[in-house]
Amino acid sequence: MVRRRLRSWDDPVRAAQAGDAAALEHVLDSVYPRMFAVCLRMLHDRAEAADCTQEAMIKVVRGLDGFDHRAAFSTWCHRVAATTALDAIRRRSRRPRAAIVRDDGPAPDWEDARAAAEVTDGVERAEVRDRLSAALAALPTDFAHAVVLRDVAELDYAEIADELGVAVGTVKSRIARGRRMLAAALDADDGQGGNPSARGDVQTGPADMAPGGER
Amino acid sequence: MSDDLHDDPEQMRLDDDIVAALRDPSPIDEVARRRAVRAAVATRYGGARWMRPLSAAAAVVVVALAGVVLVRGGGDVDMMSAPAATTRTATNSERAVADMAAELGPEEESAADGGAASEMADVELDDADLPTDDADAATSALMADEQPASTAVAAAEVPEAAAAEPAESGDDAPMSVLPLIMIDTIEDLAAAGRMALGTDDTVVTDCAAVGERAITFAIVNDVDAVLVITADASMVRAVAAESCDVILSTSIAP
């Protein structure tokens, strides 16, 4: 496993660029969780997010020689993941509704992993994640994407504007409103009496907020 | 609070624990994680392995579980008759690796891989040189099974190639002329699936327990691979149980 044979590279990304396959494996493994998180929060489907993350990682590798170290490698990877996820969403929106009956067969491995994680992480933390996933999935897409690109992918406003094809002012507005809706939804889940989930003036969420979440 | 402040993300931040939860995708599927890392590493360093000449008896069997297409390429492949869109030239990274391999000897090339290839080769493969006949057997078994309702694909989705080449089953069925498809990465696999289905839709790769081994097989053994296009991943797994080393499966995202 990658994590058991870590070496001490001064800069594993430069080592990977220089042709060190082990360094490349290490840096890819280390950025995987956040790249997957970006894809998951955009797509709300774990299997699709896993495929999307893999596609994004291949793009990262293909563009590795062009990475100029002006930004953090992780940030660059997050952006590639975000771009790939947005592409997947666009493809999804173009896809005709096919008459395919899906039989998922036996539960995938991650279901077991999920159960195990819930035990080790604690039920409360898993519940928070589930509620958050549902609340995020229920947000209007434009707002949700802006929040994810800022708070999960950690892109700056200009980068988000570039990805979404809107003005920076619009991005800021969507982030602020999206966060407000998200916090309101989580607070509503807490029964109106819980801790506020945001530092700011929390307004009411969207009227059409409905349960949802990852598949 | 003014509207401006309402729209200022700096004035409206989520709590740290909420942000942390957003960034935490737990639980992570470790199989998918390894698969992704390996596929990416192989994309950069494994290219030379599948740059074998096309005439070197590389066989690719494409089976569309819509039950209508059986395509086999093998032996000398007349690439001139293949539609351009379905042939693939080496990527820049592959050319770079090939150039490097040409400059270095075989031993140096192995060292330059940094162990990635040897690690992949460590994966158990029951029959690394599985002949095409075995692939045919798997294909025949697959085609002989009655297509369950869950694999039904609307007629409108039947690939154009399939429509042009009416279905015929059995060992004596003529092979249509879909060209050899070079499959090396997940991306190429998905592209091949899209091409075979005549769609731009997302083709989701099914790379669970079977898929990882199958991809490893494809990486280690060049392009001797079976591509199964199906809407039913469980069908692929059932077939793969008999001959999983040569099955790359894709399913159409719902």
Interface residues (C-beta under 8 A of the other chain):
Chain A: V2 G19 D20 A21 A22 A23 L24 E25 L28 D29 Y32 P33 R34 F36 A37 L40 R41 R46 A47 E48 A49 A50 D51 T53 Q54 E55 M57 I58 V60 V61 R62 L64 A88 R91 R92 R94 R95 P96 A98 A99 I100 V101 R102 D103 D104 G105 P106 P108 D109 W110 A113 R114 A116 A117 E118 D121 R125 A126 V128 R129 L132 L136 V147 V148 R150 D151 V152 Y157 G169 K172 S173 I175 A176 R177 R179 R180 L182 A183 L186 N195 P196 S197 A198 R199 G200 D201 Q203
Chain B: M1 L5 H6 D7 D8 P9 Q11 M12 R13 L14 D15 D17 I18 V19 A21 L22 R23 D24 P25 S26 P27 I28 D29 E30 V31 A32 R33 R35 A36 V37 A39 A40 V41 T43 R44 Y45 T91 S93 A112 D113 G114 G115 A116 P148 A149 S150 T151 A152 V153 A154 E157 T185 I186 E187 A190 D200 D201 T202 V204 T205 A208 A209 A231 D232 A233 S234 R237 I252 A253 P254
